[in-house]
Amino acid sequence: MTNAFTALADPTRRTIFERVAAQPSAVGALAAELPVSRPAVSQHLRVLKDAGLVVDEAHGTRRVYRVRQEGLAELRAYLDQFWDQSLAAFRDLAEAEDA
């Protein structure tokens, strides 16, 4: 989980992740939309892939990247535990005020 948060801490990498989440994309298409080079986009995608957040597939001579749903589910499960704790604390406070 730490790798995923570390990977998403970089603003450029987070932007790349968000674009891949919106639509599977090849490196060239991503680089055309960003102020970074194709090699830099490839490096960012490698970090995201190593963190388990994206996967790639061969489409002819290109590699198309898409979000790895399991990686996204792991992130959500991690964050949900804090949401669940907050809701439980709110419920306990509301019940204590009613008593």
N, C-alpha and C positions, 0 to 999 in steps of 0.2 A: 504494500500500500504506500509506503514511503516513496518508492520510486515513481509512482503515479503522481503524487503531489509535487515531488521535485521536478518531474518532467513538465507539469502544468504551471510551475512557478515562473517560467520564462514567458514574457508577453508574446514574443513572436511564435513560440511553440504553441502557446494557448490559442493564438489566432489560427494557426495551421490546423490544430485539433478541431476547433469550432467549424472551420470550413469543410474539413473531411466529414465531420458529423452531419453537416447540412447536405453534403453530396460527395459520394466517393470520387476521388480525383487522382490524377497522375501528377508527378513532380512538376512537369512542365506547366501544367495548368495552374498549379498553386504558385509557382514562381512568377508567372505572368501577372498575378494579382497582388504580389507582395514586393516590397522594396529590398528583397534579398535575392541572392543568386540561387541557381538550381542546386549547386553543391551544398549550399547552406540549408536549403529546404530538405534535401536528402538527409543531411545530418540531423536536423530536427525530427524528421520522420523516423529515423533510426532510434533516437532516444524514446520517442513515443511508442515505437514497436517494442523496444526492450522493456519498457514499463508495462507492457501488456494492454495498451490503450488502442492501438491500431493494428491491423493486419494488412498484408498486401497480396495481390493476385496478379499473375501474368495475364496480360491482354495483348497478344501479339508481342511487339517489342517493348511495350510499356508495362510498368507496374502500377496498378491502381490501388490506392489506399482507401480503406474504410475503417470505421470505428469497430473495435472488437467489443461486441455487446457484453460479453462476460466481464471485461475490464471495467466497463461503465457500470455494470451491476455491482461489482465489488466496491467501487467508489461510492455509489449510492448507499449500499448497505452500511458502509462505514459512517457516512454522514447521517443516515437515518437513526443510528443509535443515539446520537446527540439530540436529534429532534424528538425522539421518543422520550428521552430523559426530560427534556424541557416541557413536553406536554404533560408528563406525569407530575412534575413539580407544580405546574400550573393547576392541574386537577386537584392536587393535594391542598394547595393554597385556597382554591375556591371552596373546597369542601370544609376546610377549617373555618373559613369566614361564615359559612352557612350554619355551622354548629353553634 
